[in-house]
Amino acid sequence: MKKIVNIILSAAAIAGIVTPAAASSKTEVRETIELVSALARTADFREYKINLYPEYTAMIDSVTAPYKNHPAVTMIKSLRDSLGLGYDAVAGFAGALAIKDGNVVFNPELDYKPMIDRRWGETGAEELVPLLNDFYHKTNFNEVYRKGQPIYEKAIANFNKMLDGVDMKWLSDYYGKEFTVLTNLSMLNVGNYGVTQHYPDGREEALMIIGPIVRKGEPDYSDCTSLVVHESSHPITNPIIMKHLKDFNSNSDSIASRFNTELKNQAYAGGQTVLFETMVRLAEVQYAKAHAKTERDSLLLMLKTVGDKCNGFLFLEDFAKATDRYQANRDKYPTLDDFMPELVKLHNSLNVDSICKNIESRQPNFIGSNIEDNAVLPAGVTEITVRFDKPIHIGQGLAPYRAEGREFPRSKDGKTSWNKERTEFTYTVTLEPGKKYGISYPGEWFKSGEGYPTKGYYILPFETAPEAK
């Protein structure tokens, strides 16, 4: 069996704690990654400010909040303002660090420079390290990190339990190469990243940095198989894309321009990123296809593929069909890198306009409601019906979102219904007098039988007459 190791030398080890791990895998919470995430949080980076784990973030904030004007905070803010520093660039930098003799330094066992994204500028990362070290000591971060050990142990145990069910051998076979995957769980890093650790002897290892997934007040990674496939693939597929980048035409740049809003909502931008993210989604699709056992598995795969396509990864379906040919001809294409010229040709031959028109023709549209915008309604039980121009077969219906800062109408029983044609969705609410209501219906919650989401959002604002005196 090909060897896949999921490890990051942990503070648990530093503290003398031995954490049981799944076979051929170890997982950790690295102190330097928590430290850099805490710095970004203190600097108000919004992707580090989402309190998914309130108990933990409150503990971190208790030591970092008094240092919001520390030079390290000021500098990282400046880099964000001037160079757009954030997300994976922060995570990659954190992965290149270590604590040696009680100080924050670049890990001497690594060739750290390839891990420093261009968003750090020419010398930003190097200049930040001594300031970060001072921040580390001033906040006494190691003490709070040690207090977090019970949380880390629970996260590690739950992640390894999930990891036991991931077919990593399939992934290694799919790429046609053996590789080592390092796994770091971050309780602060809101997001998931796949970066590459580089060594002076030329070795490379995939480093997954997985953000917190919290259910019922504790870390829970029970349904993260696809996430593991996605993030562990980045360090393999990104270099393949870069190797062939000059051969791609402008199709992905065109997609990035057309789907700017959708990609921005996913924290993505640019044609190169479209290629990077298409390749890891391709791995997710192929893994799911190979492991589908039930009709529900196939349905979820279809929904994911179509959803990704509508979010800007237009070529995913075509790439998946082509990759079936790769997997059926491994004597000719031993590795995915060997097959990449075929995907480049396919990418360059596809017509972006035609694919976009095809998507639009399949997407349903909101066409209105039985209530006019800004209508004034009497208080009491009222039926609200939203209409579509195509049948809706997949979706849970009501979106529990209030719109425009208004109140969301309550329902005593929460019952919903559809007409026979599945083109009208009805929800019964009880309206109170003198209220301004607003309902937001996101299109992604209402999908056609083929899995295509309704375009955009439907916002319904209305109010009720004041109570009679």
C-alpha positions as a printed NumPy array, in Angstrom:
array([[  0.   ,   0.   ,   0.   ],
       [  1.26 ,   3.441,  -0.828],
       [  2.277,   5.398,   2.203],
       [  0.277,   8.503,   3.113],
       [  1.252,  10.196,   6.349],
       [ -0.956,  12.863,   7.883],
       [  1.109,  14.652,  10.498],
       [  2.218,  17.928,  11.883],
       [  4.568,  17.915,  14.851],
       [  2.35 ,  19.283,  17.504],
       [  2.454,  21.362,  20.574],
       [  0.849,  18.337,  22.108],
       [  4.234,  16.701,  21.578],
       [  5.98 ,  19.775,  22.953],
       [  3.831,  19.53 ,  26.06 ],
       [  4.663,  15.831,  26.405],
       [  1.191,  14.678,  25.32 ],
       [  1.009,  11.613,  23.09 ],
       [ -2.155,  11.607,  20.997],
       [ -3.381,   8.309,  19.565],
       [ -3.778,   8.603,  15.8  ],
       [ -5.239,   6.588,  12.984],
       [ -3.033,   4.003,  11.295],
       [ -0.241,   5.617,   9.259],
       [ -1.457,   9.058,  10.187],
       [ -0.845,  11.699,  12.809],
       [ -2.639,  15.005,  13.092],
       [ -1.853,  18.095,  15.12 ],
       [ -2.593,  21.661,  16.02 ],
       [  0.6  ,  23.604,  15.426],
       [  1.387,  26.468,  17.758],
       [  2.785,  28.716,  15.028],
       [ -0.352,  28.392,  12.9  ],
       [ -2.56 ,  29.285,  15.853],
       [ -0.246,  32.206,  16.646],
       [ -0.313,  33.678,  13.139],
       [ -4.084,  33.124,  12.948],
       [ -4.429,  34.942,  16.283],
       [ -2.339,  37.817,  14.9  ],
       [ -4.556,  38.069,  11.807],
       [ -7.62 ,  37.966,  14.042],
       [ -6.214,  40.754,  16.237],
       [ -5.615,  42.751,  13.041],
       [ -9.321,  42.315,  12.158],
       [ -8.833,  40.117,   9.086],
       [-12.468,  39.19 ,   8.54 ],
       [-11.654,  35.601,   7.501],
       [-10.186,  35.113,  10.983],
       [-12.994,  36.912,  12.825],
       [-15.834,  34.457,  12.346],
       [-16.422,  32.942,  15.777],
       [-17.105,  29.346,  14.841],
       [-15.74 ,  28.183,  18.189],
       [-16.719,  30.916,  20.705],
       [-15.234,  29.178,  23.743],
       [-11.847,  28.981,  22.064],
       [-11.809,  32.399,  20.41 ],
       [-12.733,  34.037,  23.719],
       [ -9.723,  32.356,  25.32 ],
       [ -7.415,  33.624,  22.545],
       [ -8.9  ,  37.131,  22.601],
       [ -8.33 ,  37.353,  26.344],
       [ -4.562,  37.5  ,  25.781],
       [ -4.337,  39.202,  22.357],
       [ -6.934,  42.002,  22.667],
       [ -4.658,  44.298,  24.748],
       [ -2.113,  44.22 ,  21.902],
       [ -4.202,  45.526,  19.013],
       [ -1.624,  48.29 ,  18.489],
       [  1.408,  46.015,  18.622],
       [  3.903,  46.598,  15.742],
       [  3.234,  43.093,  14.383],
       [ -0.485,  43.907,  14.141],
       [  0.237,  47.255,  12.492],
       [  2.56 ,  45.664,   9.943],
       [  0.258,  42.823,   8.912],
       [ -2.589,  45.333,   8.521],
       [ -0.384,  47.423,   6.245],
       [  0.446,  44.388,   4.101],
       [ -3.243,  43.593,   3.77 ],
       [ -4.065,  47.152,   2.731],
       [ -1.217,  47.462,   0.237],
       [ -0.883,  43.927,  -1.182],
       [ -4.154,  42.156,  -0.39 ],
       [ -2.578,  39.801,   2.146],
       [ -4.965,  37.205,   3.548],
       [ -6.412,  33.704,   3.389],
       [ -3.941,  31.058,   2.116],
       [ -1.018,  33.519,   2.044],
       [ -1.327,  33.868,   5.813],
       [ -1.688,  30.112,   6.274],
       [  1.322,  29.309,   4.07 ],
       [  3.508,  31.718,   6.014],
       [  2.359,  30.181,   9.302],
       [  3.215,  26.72 ,   8.011],
       [  6.791,  27.829,   7.342],
       [  7.426,  28.789,  10.971],
       [  8.554,  26.919,  14.07 ],
       [  9.197,  27.577,  17.748],
       [ 12.893,  26.982,  18.459],
       [ 14.422,  27.618,  21.879],
       [ 11.269,  29.48 ,  22.837],
       [ 11.339,  31.866,  19.865],
       [  9.407,  32.166,  16.597],
       [ 11.658,  31.531,  13.589],
       [ 11.423,  30.192,  10.073],
       [ 11.594,  26.422,  10.382],
       [ 15.279,  25.557,   9.778],
       [ 14.245,  22.127,   8.467],
       [ 12.336,  23.71 ,   5.576],
       [ 13.141,  25.687,   2.466],
       [ 10.628,  28.306,   3.496],
       [ 10.906,  30.78 ,   0.618],
       [  8.689,  28.842,  -1.847],
       [  6.   ,  28.875,   0.85 ],
       [  5.862,  32.685,   0.977],
       [  3.175,  34.024,  -1.344],
       [  3.781,  37.144,  -3.456],
       [  1.167,  38.95 ,  -1.33 ],
       [  3.876,  39.296,   1.325],
       [  5.933,  41.493,  -0.973],
       [  9.694,  41.111,  -1.307],
       [ 10.605,  41.215,   2.38 ],
       [  7.328,  41.443,   4.326],
       [  7.442,  37.916,   5.719],
       [ 11.041,  38.204,   6.879],
       [ 10.411,  41.581,   8.497],
       [  7.336,  40.315,  10.335],
       [  9.025,  37.352,  12.034],
       [ 10.898,  39.323,  14.768],
       [  7.78 ,  41.399,  15.416],
       [  5.71 ,  38.228,  15.593],
       [  8.19 ,  36.776,  18.064],
       [  7.764,  39.837,  20.285],
       [  3.954,  39.493,  19.982],
       [  4.34 ,  35.829,  21.002],
       [  6.21 ,  36.723,  24.164],
       [  4.215,  39.836,  25.084],
       [  0.913,  37.949,  24.895],
       [  2.379,  34.909,  26.655],
       [  0.769,  32.94 ,  23.841],
       [  2.355,  29.633,  24.797],
       [  0.408,  29.605,  28.05 ],
       [ -2.97 ,  29.974,  26.364],
       [ -1.889,  27.454,  23.74 ],
       [ -1.185,  24.923,  26.476],
       [ -4.61 ,  25.65 ,  27.997],
       [ -6.112,  24.672,  24.656],
       [ -4.696,  21.136,  24.749],
       [ -7.998,  19.432,  25.742],
       [ -9.696,  21.114,  22.781],
       [ -6.855,  20.095,  20.449],
       [ -6.94 ,  16.497,  21.649],
       [-10.678,  16.26 ,  21.006],
       [-10.257,  17.783,  17.529],
       [ -7.391,  15.422,  16.664],
       [ -9.323,  12.357,  17.811],
       [-12.431,  13.327,  15.848],
       [-10.447,  14.17 ,  12.717],
       [ -8.534,  10.886,  12.804],
       [-11.779,   8.982,  13.239],
       [-13.031,  10.547,   9.999],
       [ -9.671,  10.044,   8.279],
       [ -9.825,   6.301,   8.864],
       [-12.632,   6.191,   6.304],
       [-10.825,   8.165,   3.578],
       [ -9.366,   6.037,   0.79 ],
       [ -6.012,   7.778,   0.543],
       [ -4.579,   4.917,  -1.512],
       [ -7.105,   5.75 ,  -4.24 ],
       [ -5.89 ,   9.339,  -4.237],
       [ -2.264,   8.291,  -4.52 ],
       [ -3.124,   5.932,  -7.377],
       [ -5.162,   8.637,  -9.096],
       [ -2.223,  11.011,  -9.245],
       [  0.228,   8.242, -10.048],
       [  2.678,   9.232,  -7.346],
       [  3.333,   8.653,  -3.697],
       [  3.102,  11.708,  -1.522],
       [  3.026,  12.651,   2.116],
       [  0.127,  14.625,   3.492],
       [  0.597,  16.663,   6.64 ],
       [ -2.561,  17.656,   8.505],
       [ -2.874,  20.673,  10.767],
       [ -6.146,  21.498,  12.479],
       [ -6.589,  25.162,  13.259],
       [ -9.186,  26.353,  15.726],
       [ -8.898,  29.949,  14.473],
       [ -8.227,  29.722,  10.752],
       [-11.607,  30.211,   9.105],
       [-11.086,  28.356,   5.862],
       [ -9.232,  25.348,   4.542],
       [ -5.991,  25.452,   2.615],
       [ -3.61 ,  23.09 ,   0.869],
       [ -0.013,  24.325,   0.746],
       [  3.302,  22.641,   0.006],
       [  6.132,  22.244,   2.468],
       [  9.5  ,  22.386,   0.706],
       [ 12.711,  20.842,   2.023],
       [ 16.328,  21.755,   1.187],
       [ 16.887,  18.325,  -0.405],
       [ 14.044,  18.931,  -2.888],
       [ 11.4  ,  16.873,  -1.099],
       [  7.863,  18.233,  -0.994],
       [  4.965,  17.386,   1.287],
       [  1.333,  18.418,   1.136],
       [  0.176,  20.395,   4.155],
       [ -3.554,  20.57 ,   4.767],
       [ -4.596,  23.37 ,   7.101],
       [ -8.172,  22.652,   8.142],
       [-10.295,  25.265,   9.871],
       [-12.735,  24.569,  12.708],
       [-15.916,  22.639,  12.047],
       [-17.937,  22.774,  15.246],
       [-21.139,  20.918,  16.037],
       [-22.797,  20.768,  19.439],
       [-19.97 ,  22.8  ,  20.912],
       [-17.018,  20.629,  19.879],
       [-14.847,  19.971,  16.793],
       [-16.569,  17.531,  14.442],
       [-15.109,  16.411,  11.105],
       [-17.49 ,  13.513,  10.463],
       [-18.373,  14.44 ,   6.875],
       [-15.077,  15.901,   5.642],
       [-13.921,  13.257,   3.148],
       [-14.379,  15.578,   0.182],
       [-12.546,  18.332,   2.045],
       [ -9.53 ,  16.05 ,   2.593],
       [ -9.477,  15.115,  -1.098],
       [ -9.723,  18.802,  -2.059],
       [ -7.054,  20.247,   0.204],
       [ -4.545,  17.404,  -0.077],
       [ -4.756,  17.736,  -3.873],
       [ -3.744,  21.402,  -4.089],
       [ -0.023,  20.813,  -3.493],
       [ -0.044,  18.235,  -6.314],
       [ -2.27 ,  19.885,  -8.906],
       [ -1.149,  23.511,  -8.454],
       [  2.432,  22.718,  -9.594],
       [  1.046,  20.728, -12.544],
       [ -0.994,  23.753, -13.609],
       [  2.017,  26.031, -13.226],
       [  4.129,  23.673, -15.346],
       [  1.626,  23.92 , -18.21 ],
       [  0.328,  27.447, -17.534],
       [  1.814,  28.989, -20.669],
       [ -0.132,  26.485, -22.815],
       [ -3.595,  27.543, -21.615],
       [ -5.478,  30.117, -23.654],
       [ -7.587,  32.95 , -22.194],
       [-10.678,  30.842, -21.457],
       [-10.139,  30.745, -17.689],
       [ -9.416,  34.482, -17.625],
       [-12.722,  35.012, -19.408],
       [-14.5  ,  32.854, -16.829],
       [-12.876,  34.791, -13.985],
       [-14.182,  38.024, -15.491],
       [-17.719,  36.747, -16.118],
       [-18.054,  35.065, -12.717],
       [-16.254,  37.72 , -10.735],
       [-19.025,  38.034,  -8.133],
       [-19.492,  34.288,  -7.668],
       [-15.744,  33.714,  -7.365],
       [-15.278,  36.659,  -5.021],
       [-17.967,  35.222,  -2.754],
       [-15.794,  32.093,  -2.548],
       [-12.641,  34.181,  -1.866],
       [-11.27 ,  33.415,  -5.344],
       [-10.079,  35.657,  -8.147],
       [ -8.287,  35.332, -11.487],
       [ -7.989,  32.752, -14.237],
       [ -5.086,  30.941, -12.618],
       [ -7.153,  30.356,  -9.48 ],
       [-10.004,  29.052, -11.643],
       [ -7.583,  26.437, -12.986],
       [ -6.248,  25.56 ,  -9.542],
       [ -9.731,  25.146,  -8.091],
       [-11.077,  23.243, -11.094],
       [ -8.364,  20.604, -10.696],
       [ -9.035,  19.925,  -7.012],
       [-12.775,  19.817,  -7.647],
       [-12.026,  17.36 , -10.421],
       [-10.329,  15.114,  -7.839],
       [-13.422,  15.41 ,  -5.619],
       [-15.695,  14.406,  -8.507],
       [-13.552,  11.429,  -9.518],
       [-13.201,  10.248,  -5.918],
       [-16.959,  10.527,  -5.322],
       [-17.687,   8.725,  -8.592],
       [-15.352,   5.873,  -7.663],
       [-16.877,   5.505,  -4.199],
       [-20.588,   6.091,  -4.907],
       [-22.665,   3.22 ,  -3.542],
       [-26.221,   4.538,  -3.41 ],
       [-28.585,   6.675,  -5.469],
       [-28.167,   9.378,  -2.862],
       [-24.391,   9.336,  -3.415],
       [-24.951,   9.818,  -7.143],
       [-27.469,  12.598,  -6.516],
       [-25.057,  14.454,  -4.226],
       [-22.302,  14.123,  -6.826],
       [-24.579,  15.555,  -9.512],
       [-25.6  ,  18.445,  -7.285],
       [-22.01 ,  19.266,  -6.403],
       [-20.828,  19.129, -10.014],
       [-23.62 ,  21.35 , -11.298],
       [-23.282,  23.708,  -8.336],
       [-19.546,  24.122,  -8.941],
       [-20.193,  24.75 , -12.618],
       [-22.676,  27.5  , -11.793],
       [-20.136,  29.043,  -9.401],
       [-17.59 ,  29.572, -12.164],
       [-15.92 ,  26.204, -12.715],
       [-17.437,  25.79 , -16.144],
       [-15.136,  23.075, -17.416],
       [-15.512,  20.682, -14.494],
       [-17.982,  18.345, -16.209],
       [-15.923,  18.199, -19.41 ],
       [-12.714,  17.638, -17.449],
       [-14.371,  14.783, -15.536],
       [-15.41 ,  13.015, -18.746],
       [-11.907,  13.418, -20.14 ],
       [-10.329,  12.159, -16.933],
       [-12.361,   8.962, -17.215],
       [-10.253,   8.327, -20.332],
       [ -7.094,   9.009, -18.332],
       [ -8.061,   6.465, -15.7  ],
       [ -8.898,   3.855, -18.348],
       [ -5.5  ,   4.263, -20.058],
       [ -2.93 ,   4.371, -17.303],
       [ -0.38 ,   2.474, -19.405],
       [ -0.341,   5.48 , -21.736],
       [ -0.743,   8.085, -18.965],
       [  1.016,   6.829, -15.787],
       [  0.417,  10.119, -13.937],
       [ -2.061,  12.968, -14.101],
       [  0.827,  15.188, -15.161],
       [  1.245,  12.975, -18.253],
       [ -2.418,  13.541, -19.098],
       [ -2.364,  17.287, -18.496],
       [ -1.678,  18.219, -22.174],
       [ -5.005,  16.583, -23.041],
       [ -6.817,  18.701, -20.466],
       [ -5.054,  21.805, -21.802],
       [ -6.309,  21.006, -25.319],
       [ -9.819,  20.46 , -24.001],
       [ -9.726,  23.711, -22.009],
       [ -8.599,  25.666, -25.051],
       [-11.231,  24.126, -27.352],
       [-14.279,  24.822, -25.187],
       [-16.547,  27.759, -25.962],
       [-17.169,  29.856, -22.846],
       [-20.105,  31.746, -24.404],
       [-21.84 ,  28.53 , -25.397],
       [-21.399,  26.919, -21.98 ],
       [-22.686,  30.037, -20.2  ],
       [-25.758,  30.17 , -22.432],
       [-26.418,  26.489, -21.775],
       [-26.218,  27.034, -18.013],
       [-28.539,  30.051, -18.169],
       [-31.077,  28.109, -20.25 ],
       [-31.238,  25.412, -17.587],
       [-31.47 ,  27.67 , -14.555],
       [-34.908,  28.542, -13.176],
       [-35.818,  32.186, -12.563],
       [-37.846,  33.865,  -9.831],
       [-40.866,  35.475, -11.478],
       [-42.603,  37.056,  -8.497],
       [-44.898,  36.466,  -5.583],
       [-48.543,  36.726,  -4.64 ],
       [-47.522,  39.754,  -2.552],
       [-46.361,  42.955,  -4.204],
       [-43.129,  44.589,  -3.066],
       [-43.716,  46.942,  -0.12 ],
       [-47.36 ,  45.895,   0.168],
       [-49.175,  46.746,   3.384],
       [-50.985,  43.649,   4.68 ],
       [-53.392,  43.079,   7.536],
       [-52.073,  41.201,  10.554],
       [-52.976,  37.542,  10.931],
       [-52.384,  34.248,   9.123],
       [-51.177,  34.825,   5.569],
       [-49.96 ,  32.583,   2.751],
       [-46.867,  33.739,   0.88 ],
       [-46.283,  32.172,  -2.532],
       [-43.108,  32.557,  -4.598],
       [-43.245,  31.642,  -8.297],
       [-40.656,  30.187, -10.697],
       [-40.54 ,  29.844, -14.471],
       [-39.332,  26.2  , -14.301],
       [-40.223,  23.307, -11.992],
       [-38.232,  23.094,  -8.77 ],
       [-37.49 ,  19.54 ,  -7.671],
       [-34.557,  19.862,  -5.285],
       [-34.407,  22.169,  -2.302],
       [-35.738,  22.683,   1.179],
       [-37.872,  25.65 ,   0.282],
       [-37.974,  28.366,   2.88 ],
       [-34.751,  30.247,   3.469],
       [-34.522,  31.421,   7.083],
       [-33.024,  34.754,   6.127],
       [-34.398,  38.157,   6.857],
       [-33.815,  40.793,   4.221],
       [-32.876,  44.459,   4.359],
       [-32.578,  44.429,   8.151],
       [-36.277,  43.711,   8.541],
       [-38.011,  41.103,  10.651],
       [-38.637,  37.564,   9.5  ],
       [-42.286,  36.433,   9.709],
       [-43.014,  33.558,  12.053],
       [-44.88 ,  30.368,  11.263],
       [-46.713,  28.362,  13.912],
       [-46.229,  24.993,  12.202],
       [-43.453,  25.714,   9.656],
       [-45.377,  23.864,   6.948],
       [-44.621,  24.493,   3.302],
       [-46.224,  23.263,   0.097],
       [-45.76 ,  23.195,  -3.669],
       [-48.306,  23.253,  -6.445],
       [-48.632,  20.228,  -8.736],
       [-46.278,  21.705, -11.35 ],
       [-43.632,  22.496,  -8.686],
       [-43.491,  26.103,  -9.881],
       [-45.103,  27.738,  -6.825],
       [-43.805,  27.489,  -3.286],
       [-46.154,  28.456,  -0.464],
       [-45.362,  29.188,   3.162],
       [-47.938,  30.11 ,   5.798],
       [-46.969,  32.776,   8.324],
       [-48.595,  34.666,  11.156],
       [-48.06 ,  38.403,  10.765],
       [-48.059,  40.84 ,  13.65 ],
       [-49.414,  44.389,  13.333],
       [-47.137,  47.36 ,  12.685],
       [-44.134,  45.335,  11.492],
       [-41.747,  45.709,   8.562],
       [-40.969,  42.275,   7.187],
       [-38.438,  41.084,   4.653],
       [-37.721,  37.591,   3.309],
       [-34.657,  36.609,   1.303],
       [-34.953,  33.545,  -0.927],
       [-31.484,  32.482,  -2.201],
       [-31.616,  30.777,  -5.582],
       [-29.207,  28.036,  -4.534],
       [-31.949,  26.663,  -2.277],
       [-34.306,  26.072,  -5.216],
       [-32.926,  23.724,  -7.872],
       [-34.225,  22.122, -11.023],
       [-34.346,  18.358, -11.415],
       [-30.933,  18.566, -13.063],
       [-29.523,  20.372, -10.053],
       [-29.335,  23.863, -11.577],
       [-30.01 ,  26.56 ,  -8.949],
       [-32.409,  29.413,  -9.516],
       [-30.609,  32.597, -10.533],
       [-29.737,  35.106,  -7.841],
       [-31.955,  35.997,  -4.898],
       [-35.572,  36.964,  -4.53 ],
       [-36.141,  39.655,  -1.905],
       [-39.675,  40.221,  -0.668],
       [-40.2  ,  43.345,   1.492],
       [-43.638,  44.144,   2.92 ],
       [-45.228,  45.497,   6.085],
       [-48.361,  45.203,   8.146],
       [-50.878,  47.841,   9.099],
       [-50.616,  49.218,  12.62 ],
       [-52.819,  47.777,  15.293],
       [-56.222,  49.431,  15.379],
       [-56.788,  51.696,  18.378]])
